[in-house]
Amino acid sequence: MKSIKTIFIMVALVLSAQVNVVQAGDAAKGKAKAATCAGCHGDTGISGAPINPNLAGQKEQYLIKSINDYKSGKRDDAIMKAMVGALSDDDINNIAAYYASQTCK
């Protein structure tokens, strides 16, 4: 009986770990979609304005979370909410992959 319980726990752990796996984005598609971001964040994610953050080299999961937080209103910025409001989950993953693949100077 103890071994069945152990197997059940192991299966539950494996399944729960797989739920947390996030699909990696496509950086090439993200580059095309990020064109609207370039006005504030630069063509490769290096901002020319001190008030706008650099996105190049940020971790992909951080960028995904940040974009989703702007989209949901959890992070309050009217400009960013308007910019990301129509992005699909694939768009967000791709944009995040693009900026994560860039080198921060």
C-alpha positions as a LaTeX table, in Angstrom:
\begin{tabular}{lrrr}
\hline
Residue & $x$ (\AA) & $y$ (\AA) & $z$ (\AA) \\
\hline
Met1 & 0.00 & 0.00 & 0.00 \\
Lys2 & 2.85 & 2.35 & 0.85 \\
Ser3 & 4.42 & 1.91 & $-2.62$ \\
Ile4 & 1.11 & 2.77 & $-4.35$ \\
Lys5 & 0.90 & 5.96 & $-2.29$ \\
Thr6 & 4.50 & 6.83 & $-3.21$ \\
Ile7 & 3.81 & 6.23 & $-6.91$ \\
Phe8 & 0.68 & 8.39 & $-6.73$ \\
Ile9 & 2.65 & 11.25 & $-5.15$ \\
Met10 & 5.41 & 10.96 & $-7.77$ \\
Val11 & 2.89 & 11.06 & $-10.63$ \\
Ala12 & 1.17 & 14.09 & $-9.08$ \\
Leu13 & 4.52 & 15.90 & $-8.78$ \\
Val14 & 5.44 & 15.17 & $-12.40$ \\
Leu15 & 2.07 & 16.36 & $-13.66$ \\
Ser16 & 2.17 & 19.54 & $-11.59$ \\
Ala17 & 5.67 & 20.33 & $-12.88$ \\
Gln18 & 4.48 & 20.00 & $-16.46$ \\
Val19 & 1.64 & 22.47 & $-15.86$ \\
Asn20 & 4.22 & 25.15 & $-15.03$ \\
Val21 & 6.20 & 24.67 & $-18.26$ \\
Val22 & 5.86 & 27.74 & $-20.47$ \\
Gln23 & 6.09 & 27.57 & $-24.23$ \\
Ala24 & 9.12 & 29.48 & $-25.44$ \\
Gly25 & 8.42 & 32.26 & $-27.89$ \\
Asp26 & 9.71 & 32.72 & $-31.43$ \\
Ala27 & 12.22 & 35.59 & $-31.45$ \\
Ala28 & 11.95 & 36.13 & $-35.23$ \\
Lys29 & 8.19 & 36.61 & $-35.00$ \\
Gly30 & 8.71 & 38.74 & $-31.90$ \\
Lys31 & 11.06 & 41.08 & $-33.75$ \\
Ala32 & 8.35 & 41.87 & $-36.29$ \\
Lys33 & 5.71 & 42.32 & $-33.60$ \\
Ala34 & 8.01 & 44.49 & $-31.45$ \\
Ala35 & 8.23 & 47.20 & $-34.11$ \\
Thr36 & 5.59 & 49.20 & $-32.24$ \\
Cys37 & 7.67 & 48.96 & $-29.05$ \\
Ala38 & 10.73 & 50.52 & $-30.73$ \\
Gly39 & 9.47 & 54.08 & $-30.41$ \\
Cys40 & 9.99 & 54.00 & $-26.64$ \\
His41 & 12.30 & 51.02 & $-26.08$ \\
Gly42 & 14.58 & 51.22 & $-29.15$ \\
Asp43 & 14.88 & 48.89 & $-32.14$ \\
Thr44 & 16.79 & 46.25 & $-30.19$ \\
Gly45 & 15.41 & 47.04 & $-26.75$ \\
Ile46 & 17.95 & 49.68 & $-25.78$ \\
Ser47 & 16.00 & 52.82 & $-24.96$ \\
Gly48 & 17.32 & 56.25 & $-25.91$ \\
Ala49 & 15.13 & 57.93 & $-23.29$ \\
Pro50 & 16.15 & 57.72 & $-19.63$ \\
Ile51 & 12.53 & 57.31 & $-18.51$ \\
Asn52 & 11.94 & 54.18 & $-20.64$ \\
Pro53 & 13.54 & 50.92 & $-19.52$ \\
Asn54 & 15.84 & 48.80 & $-21.63$ \\
Leu55 & 14.21 & 45.50 & $-22.54$ \\
Ala56 & 17.22 & 43.87 & $-24.19$ \\
Gly57 & 18.64 & 41.00 & $-22.21$ \\
Gln58 & 15.78 & 40.82 & $-19.71$ \\
Lys59 & 14.66 & 37.33 & $-18.77$ \\
Glu60 & 11.90 & 36.00 & $-21.00$ \\
Gln61 & 9.62 & 35.01 & $-18.12$ \\
Tyr62 & 10.01 & 38.43 & $-16.51$ \\
Leu63 & 9.01 & 40.14 & $-19.75$ \\
Ile64 & 5.99 & 37.85 & $-20.19$ \\
Lys65 & 4.84 & 38.56 & $-16.63$ \\
Ser66 & 5.39 & 42.30 & $-17.00$ \\
Ile67 & 3.50 & 42.54 & $-20.28$ \\
Asn68 & 0.63 & 40.49 & $-18.87$ \\
Asp69 & 0.57 & 42.67 & $-15.76$ \\
Tyr70 & 0.26 & 45.81 & $-17.92$ \\
Lys71 & $-2.43$ & 44.12 & $-20.01$ \\
Ser72 & $-4.49$ & 43.13 & $-16.95$ \\
Gly73 & $-4.01$ & 46.47 & $-15.20$ \\
Lys74 & $-2.03$ & 44.92 & $-12.33$ \\
Arg75 & 0.74 & 47.32 & $-13.34$ \\
Asp76 & $-0.84$ & 50.72 & $-13.82$ \\
Asp77 & 0.39 & 52.58 & $-16.89$ \\
Ala78 & $-2.15$ & 53.85 & $-19.41$ \\
Ile79 & 0.31 & 53.97 & $-22.30$ \\
Met80 & 1.58 & 50.44 & $-21.77$ \\
Lys81 & $-1.94$ & 49.08 & $-21.23$ \\
Ala82 & $-2.99$ & 50.58 & $-24.57$ \\
Met83 & 0.12 & 49.24 & $-26.32$ \\
Val84 & $-0.25$ & 45.66 & $-25.09$ \\
Gly85 & $-4.03$ & 45.41 & $-24.84$ \\
Ala86 & $-4.55$ & 43.65 & $-28.18$ \\
Leu87 & $-1.55$ & 41.29 & $-27.92$ \\
Ser88 & $-2.30$ & 37.57 & $-27.92$ \\
Asp89 & $-0.45$ & 35.15 & $-25.64$ \\
Asp90 & 1.65 & 34.08 & $-28.65$ \\
Asp91 & 2.48 & 37.72 & $-29.44$ \\
Ile92 & 3.59 & 38.28 & $-25.84$ \\
Asn93 & 5.71 & 35.12 & $-25.79$ \\
Asn94 & 7.32 & 36.06 & $-29.11$ \\
Ile95 & 8.07 & 39.66 & $-28.10$ \\
Ala96 & 9.56 & 38.44 & $-24.82$ \\
Ala97 & 11.71 & 35.90 & $-26.68$ \\
Tyr98 & 12.95 & 38.61 & $-29.03$ \\
Tyr99 & 13.98 & 41.05 & $-26.30$ \\
Ala100 & 15.46 & 38.26 & $-24.15$ \\
Ser101 & 17.65 & 37.25 & $-27.10$ \\
Gln102 & 19.10 & 40.75 & $-27.46$ \\
Thr103 & 22.30 & 41.85 & $-25.77$ \\
Cys104 & 22.10 & 44.66 & $-23.25$ \\
Lys105 & 24.95 & 47.07 & $-23.79$ \\
\hline
\end{tabular}
